Each structure stands twice: as structure tokens, then as C-alpha cells.
Amino acid sequence: MAYSCQKLQKQRYTILNKIFYILFVLVFVLSACQSASDEPVEGEPAPVEEAAPVVEEEEAAPAEEEMESVTLQIVGPWLASEADAFEAVLDGFRESTGIEVVYEGVDDVIVPLTTRIAAGSPPDLAILPVANGLKDFAGQGALISLNDLESEITANFASGWVEQLTIDGNIYAIPTRANVANLLWYNPATLEGDVPTSWTEFLAFCDEVVANGGNCTAGIANTTFTLSILFEDVYLSTYGVDQYNSLMSGETAWTDASVVEAMNRIATFYGDDYTAGGSSGALGTGLVDGIARVFGENADATFVAGGSWVGGIVSNAINENLVEGETIDYVLFPGEEAGEGAIVAAADVAVMLVDSPEGRELLKYLMSAEGQALFAPNGFTVANMSVDPALFTGLTAKSAELLANSAVAPSSGVVLSNETRTQLIEVIGAVILDPDSIESLLETMP
């Protein structure tokens, strides 16, 4: 009996071993078949992984969304009503391209722009008032050359503008608003007598105004770039284009007697005797407040010196009911025979600091007849040759005619370095407060 049990148990183990062996063989064969099926058959393409296209589509989608959400940043000197007028131009660009633009207006834009460039975080674009800083920023390598846009630029602007904005063979800027800088603004309705057109007539007129208890001039010098403009006005109107260019090019020294005389005239123009609020008031008053002293409800001065942009500020921020030629007008800054008919033609210019297709599209729009025409309704003149002259009326048309037909001198911002222009502004401010120190102050000029 024991033997039979042992024999049965041995037979059972034998059967189980055979079953395990058969299963092992089957598993091995099936595995081999599966491996063979994964290898491509000769003459047939390898199987394509289905996941690859899905991954590519998912990776491409975010890049497309980034392009659609690009926002350009542009900084400039235009504040209050001037900023509103520029936003109207930018609205045209936003509507035509779908590209968003954020404009930031800052006082004395050159200083914060210099800081941002030094920190490595410049805005995409900037507006330089009367091209101030253009030469230095280009020399630092901070600006993007616009030579690839040369055909569009030369098609829109006269060669004189292109030459002003070209440095070492590279075009670095495009004109936006164009201005006649050397103007003397007044209200004809409150003016008693003929408006002075020479410096001698101006002094006599102001003496009479003061004798009658009034103020002859209003200051706007807290907006510091207006001081360099005032110097341009006085020097050009006194000595003419050739001598002006000689000074700006360095042929004439800053200590020259002609500069001393110009500084004396500035000190008189903004002196305690003539200016509302005195010389310190002239230096402490900004654009809108100073212009309002001639054209506002509580006007207490006769004249304010400023470019053709004054009209736009008056209509947009001070008194929209003034009538051109009746309650607001201007003449060229009074000087001498040598400067008669000459103008300082200046443009606030757009420059690119961060290269991008979107930034170039904005520059193309700002230089186009379509874009520049949007400045006209707010009383600003432009340099684009293709803008319909009919868009300019009254004083704006008068400025456009001067830009087209006068002997032109460039703005100091185009030809002077930042260092020289900054020191010039400091000297002018000091001269206004202390006219007796003119000669020693001019010794500090670079």
C-alpha cells in the first residue's frame, strides 16, 4: 500500500513537470512572436508613433498665443492733453494692427530713459523731445538702426529731416510732431499796440506794459527742455542761421561775445521786471500753467515763448473757445535783421531701443500719412510730405507754411551731446537768477 502511494505521487510530479514545461515553451514562443511583430518587415515603413503629432501641436500653441499678446511700451515727454492727443494716434495703430501699446509720459524723459538704458531695461520705443539725446544714445549703441526702413522714411520726409536724424550713416529716428520752435505767442484781444517784431521793439513794449502795472512774459522753464529752446530762439533771431550753425558745430566758443549777449537777452526776457512771478517764478512754472498765464481765465501776462505746439496745449488743456487770429496768435521771436525769417525746425522723434517686428510696425505707422494725419485735429503740425494740407487750418496751417518756406536751423538736441545740452540748461537757469555771473558760468560749458 505504501509503495502504491509513493508510485502515484511520483507519477503526479512527472505530469506537473510536463505541464510546466509546455507552458514555459508557449510563453517563450509567444514572446518571440511579439518581438518579431514589432520589427519592421523589409520593404515596409516602420510604424509611426501616434503621440508625436499631438506633442508638436501642444507645444506650438503657446508660441502663437505669445505673439498675439505682445504689448509694446513707449515712453515720451508728452503729458496731460499732449498725451491724450498721442493716445488718439496710438488708437489708430491698435485698431489697424491689433497690437497693444502702453504709453508712459514722464517729465524730462532723457533722465529716466538714461537710467533704464544703464540698468538694461529700456522700453521698446521712446519719443525724444526735439531729438534731444539722439546723438548720445546712438553713440552708446542704445538705439536700433532703421536703415532697413529707409525707403519708407525717404518717401515720407524731406531730405533735410532725414539728414538731421542720420548719424554715422545710420538712420536712428523718425519725426513725429514737427514744430517751429522760435515763436512768441500772445492774445491779440488784450494786446495794446502793435506786436513787436524786433528786440528793440520788444523792450519798448515790455517797458510800457510794466509801467502800466502788468507782466510782459510768462515763464514755462520748470519744463527744462524749454530753456534750451529759448536759447535757440534768442541766438537764431539775433545772429541768423550761419552763426547759429557755427556755435552748434563748435566753431564758435561758448564764451564768445555773441553767447554772452544772448544770455543777457534771456535774463531780460525772464527777469524780475518783466516776468509774472519774477525770475524764480519763471523757473518754477511748467508748460500748462505758464501758457495759461497768457491764455487762461486768469491771464496776467502778455507773451509766452514756445514752439508751434503751444496752440495744441491751449485748445486741449486751457481754453478751447479761443479764436485763432483773434484771441490767440504768434510772431517769430523778435531779434535782429540777421535773423529775420529764420526758424528752428524741430521734431519730437521716435526711436527704437528693443528690436521687434511689432515695434517696426509701430514706427511705420507713426511715419505714415495715415498716422501723422491724426495729430492734426489736436493742433499739431507734422513733417510728413504726403499729409493733406487741408487738414491744417488757422495757426497750424501758418506753422506748416513756415516749415515749408523758411531758412531752417536744426534743434540743439540734434547736434549737441547730452553733456553739453544738460550743462547749457543748467547755465541758462543760473543766468536767469544771477545775470551778473554770465561770463563765469559760460566758462563751465564743455
Buried (B, 14 or more C-beta within 10 A) or exposed (E): EEEEEEEEEEEEEEEEEEEEEEEEEEEEEEEEEEEEEEEEEEEEEEEEEEEEEEEEEEEEEEEEEEEEEBEBBBBBBBBBBBBBBBBEBBEBBBEEBEBBBEBEBBBBBBBBBBEBBEEEEBBBBBBBBBBBBBBBBBEEEBBBBBEEBBEBBEEBBBEEBBEBBBBEEBBBBBBBBBBBBBBBBBBEEEBEEEBBBBBEBBBEBBEEBEEEEBBBBBBBBBBBBBBBBBBBBBBBBBBBBEBBBBBBEEEBEBEBEBBBBBBBBBBBBBBBEBBBBBBBBBBBBBBBBBBBBBBBEEBEBBBBBBBBBBBBBBBBBBBEEBEBEEBBBBEBBBBEEBBBEBBBBBBBBBBBBBEBEBBBBBBBBBBBBBBBBBBBEBBBBBBBEEBEEEBBEBBBBBBBBBBEEBBBBBBBBBBBEBEBBBBBBBBBBBBBBEBEBBEEBBEEBE
